[in-house]
Amino acid sequence: MNAARFIVRGRVQGVFFRASTRDRAVTLKLAGHARNLLDGSVEVVAYGEAVAIDQLEAWLHQGPPTASVEELYREELHPHEAPATFVVK
């Protein structure tokens, strides 16, 4: 099991970024969450296979059509017990 935390900056709130991220993560069989942060960015935490997390990262660089991603930061996590699903917080 692998895990990574992403911070996505740009026009990423109010453009269905979290819901679209959840849909992509579910397709990739990842667990975790996506949530808005107070500074206007979105935090995404993903648990699963390394290849699937890399595919999610590639998608996060662009996001849904209504988003404008300016910066993406990735941090590897030491996975603890992974959640069962991917949720929007």
Secondary structure, DSSP 4 states (H G I P E B T S, - for coil): -EEEEEEEEEE-SSSSHHHHHHHHHHHTT-EEEEEE-TTS-EEEEEEE-HHHHHHHHHHHTT-STT-EEEEEEEEEE---SPPSSEEE-
